[in-house]
Amino acid sequence: MAQGFTGTAQVKYAPEEDGPFRCDRCAYFNARACKQPDVARDPQVPKRNGKPWVDDGGCCEYWKRAESSSNILLLRIGHGDTKR
């Protein structure tokens, strides 16, 4: 987070301009809504229809890397190998 800024009191949520990570790259992020339960309970995190409504580029102390195709280890299987 930007120097001197700690985000919200409970979960340290910070908007895009103050965060080092991005909500849209977090496992808890779902179309601008955050699924992390402590973030949902933080009264300082903006809400829409009762759900935490976060910036794509925001972040908090619960940020967790989302799984993506770039993080998947691929195993190459050789076809045509006749040795057993």
N, C-alpha and C positions, 0 to 999 in steps of 0.2 A: 504494500500500500504506500501511497505517497507519504513522504516524511512528515511526521506530526499528526497524521490522520489515522484513527483507529477504527472507523466504521461505527456500526450500531453497538450499543452497550452489551447486548447479549451474544450475538453471533459474529460481530465484526463485519457485517455486510457493508460493502462500499460500492457506490455506483461506478460506472465505467471509467471515469476520469481518475479515480483513486485506487483502482485495484490492479494487482500484479497478474492475476489469472483472469480467465473469462468464464462466466457462467455457461455460455453456450458450448463449452468444452468440458463441462462437468457431468458426472454420472447422474446427478440429481436434477438436472435441467430438462424441462419438457415444454417447449414452445412458450418461453418467457415465464413459465411458472416453475417454482422450485419445490421439489418433492421431499426435501430434507425436513424432518419433523421439528427440529429446534428452530430452523429458519421460519417455519410456519407460525411458531409460537412467539416469535420476536415482534413486539408491538411496533417497533420502529421500521421494520421492513415493509415497503409499500404492498398493499393487497388489492386484488381485483377479484370480485366474487368470492371473497374469503380466502383466497389462495395467495401465497407470496408471489408478487409480480416483480421480477428482477430484470435488470438490464442485461442484454446479451453479453456485454463486456464487463459486467459487475463481478464481484467475488466476495467470498466470506471465509471464515476459518474452517468450514466443512468441505471446501472444494476437494473433489475427488476426480481423478482422471477418468474420462469416459472411454469405454471400449470403442475402438474403431478398427476399420479394416487395416489401417497402417500398423496397428499394434498386434496383429494376429501373426503368429509364427506359422509359416507354411512349410509343409514337408513335401519334398519332391520325391515321388515314387518313380523309379526307373521301369518303364515298360519294355518288354521284350527280353528281359534278363532270364536266361534259361538255366542258370546255375541255382541249385537249391541246396 
